[in-house]
């Protein structure tokens, strides 16, 4: 079974594109959602986070104190790197468990904002980059999340540039309104299904 990674910078539309693959019957692992789950359920990770950032990282009921963690890492590259170095391996473990649920599908998709930054693309056979122009991406995120332009640019600064990701990716999907997304997805779906069948 092929493992396909899909990524894109904030506002690029990677989640929307992933959902199109899902409609086609392809299982999708959403790494950001999985990261939130392991930060709550992975006992090893919870202990590591408390050790690294203090017991205030969690409320008494066991839920993550996201505001507290965000306040620590937002403007501190070293602390952010530490957080990622703990969360990414736990998310990788969750992905390995999740993959085992699917034996009768030609391929699965792993949707991750930091696919290349976290090196998790190395766990995949191929990768897809969802592209959109910077101004379009900023506008989408400002509208979607109610953020200022400065806030969006600050968050985007923690990711590789779109140019770098595009160079690293095996396939590109353009989500810039210059062409329809669904035909691009259908073409890749057909390609990956044929590859999966030939390997199987």
C-alpha positions in Angstrom: 0.0 0.0 0.0 1.4 3.4 -1.0 1.7 6.2 1.5 1.2 9.6 0.0 2.0 12.8 1.9 0.2 16.0 1.2 1.1 19.4 2.4 0.9 23.2 1.7 1.4 26.4 3.5 -1.3 28.1 5.5 -4.3 29.0 3.4 -3.1 26.8 0.5 -6.0 24.5 0.8 -4.3 21.2 1.6 -7.2 20.1 3.9 -9.8 20.9 1.3 -7.9 19.0 -1.3 -7.4 16.1 1.1 -11.2 15.9 1.7 -11.7 15.5 -2.1 -9.4 12.4 -1.9 -11.5 11.3 1.0 -14.7 11.5 -1.1 -13.0 9.2 -3.6 -12.7 6.6 -0.8 -9.1 7.3 0.2 -8.3 7.1 3.9 -6.8 10.4 5.1 -4.6 10.8 8.3 -4.8 14.4 9.5 -1.5 14.9 11.3 -2.6 18.2 13.0 -5.7 16.5 14.5 -3.6 13.5 15.5 -1.0 15.8 17.2 -3.8 17.3 19.3 -5.0 13.8 20.3 -1.6 12.5 21.3 -0.9 15.6 23.4 -3.9 14.4 25.4 -3.8 10.6 25.2 -0.1 9.6 24.8 1.1 9.1 28.3 4.8 9.3 27.4 4.3 12.5 25.5 2.2 14.1 28.3 5.0 13.3 30.8 7.6 14.8 28.4 5.7 18.0 27.9 5.2 18.5 31.6 8.9 17.9 32.2 9.9 20.3 29.4 7.3 23.1 30.0 6.1 22.6 33.5 3.0 21.1 35.2 1.0 24.1 34.1 1.1 22.6 30.6 -2.1 20.7 31.6 -5.2 21.5 33.6 -6.2 19.4 36.5 -8.7 17.5 34.3 -5.9 16.4 32.0 -6.6 18.7 29.1 -3.8 20.6 27.5 -3.3 24.2 28.4 -2.9 25.4 24.8 -2.8 29.1 25.7 0.0 28.5 28.2 2.1 26.4 25.7 1.5 28.8 22.9 2.7 31.7 25.1 5.9 29.9 25.7 6.8 28.8 22.1 5.3 31.6 20.0 8.3 33.9 19.9 10.9 31.4 21.0 12.4 29.3 18.2 14.3 27.0 20.6 11.2 26.3 22.7 9.1 25.7 19.5 11.8 23.3 18.2 11.7 21.5 21.6 7.9 21.2 21.4 8.0 19.8 17.8 10.8 17.4 18.8 8.4 15.8 21.3 5.1 16.0 19.5 6.3 14.8 16.0 7.6 11.3 17.2 4.3 10.7 19.0 2.4 11.7 15.9 4.5 9.3 13.9 3.7 6.5 16.3 0.0 7.3 15.9 0.4 7.2 12.1 2.0 3.8 12.2 -0.9 2.4 14.3 -3.5 4.1 12.0 -1.9 2.7 8.8 -2.4 -0.9 10.0 -6.2 -0.4 9.9 -6.1 -0.2 6.1 -5.1 -3.3 4.1 -7.6 -3.2 1.1 -6.9 0.3 -0.3 -4.3 1.1 -3.0 -3.0 4.1 -1.1 -3.5 6.3 1.9 -3.0 10.0 2.4 -1.1 11.7 5.2 -2.1 15.4 5.4 0.5 17.4 7.4 1.4 21.1 7.5 4.9 20.3 8.4 5.4 17.3 6.2 8.8 18.4 5.0 9.9 20.4 8.1 9.3 17.4 10.4 10.9 14.9 7.9 7.7 12.9 8.0 7.7 12.9 4.1 10.4 10.2 4.5 7.7 7.9 5.8 5.8 8.4 2.6 6.4 7.0 -0.9 5.4 10.2 -2.7 4.4 13.7 -1.8 1.9 16.3 -3.0 2.3 20.1 -2.6 -0.9 22.2 -2.8 0.1 25.6 -4.1 -1.6 29.0 -4.0 -0.2 32.6 -4.3 0.9 34.2 -1.1 -1.6 37.1 -1.1 -4.4 34.6 -1.8 -3.2 32.4 1.1 -2.9 35.3 3.5 -6.4 36.5 2.6 -7.9 33.1 3.1 -6.4 32.7 6.6 -7.3 36.2 7.7 -10.9 35.5 6.7 -11.0 31.9 8.0 -9.4 32.5 11.4 -10.0 36.2 12.0 -6.3 37.0 12.2 -4.4 40.1 11.3 -2.0 40.1 8.4 0.9 40.3 10.8 -0.3 37.3 12.8 -0.7 35.2 9.6 2.8 36.2 8.4 4.2 35.3 11.8 2.7 31.8 11.7 3.7 31.3 8.1 7.3 32.2 9.0 7.6 28.9 10.9 7.1 26.9 7.7 9.4 26.3 4.8 8.7 28.6 1.8 6.2 27.4 -0.8 9.0 27.5 -3.3 11.2 25.1 -1.2 8.3 22.7 -0.6 7.4 22.7 -4.2 10.9 21.7 -5.1 10.8 18.9 -2.6 7.4 17.6 -3.7 6.8 14.9 -6.2 3.5 16.3 -7.4 1.9 19.7 -7.5 -1.8 20.7 -7.2 -2.6 24.3 -8.0 -5.3 25.8 -5.9 -5.1 29.3 -7.2 -8.5 29.5 -9.1 -6.7 29.4 -12.4 -7.7 25.8 -12.9 -10.2 23.4 -11.3 -8.9 21.3 -8.3 -11.1 18.2 -8.8 -9.6 17.2 -12.2 -6.1 17.5 -10.8 -7.1 15.3 -7.9 -8.8 12.8 -10.2 -5.6 12.5 -12.3 -3.4 11.9 -9.3 -5.9 9.4 -7.8 -5.8 7.4 -11.0 -2.0 7.6 -11.0 -1.7 6.4 -7.4 -4.3 3.7 -7.8 -2.4 2.2 -10.8 0.9 2.4 -8.9 -0.7 0.7 -5.9 -2.2 -2.0 -7.9 1.1 -2.7 -9.7 2.9 -2.9 -6.4 0.2 -5.1 -4.9 
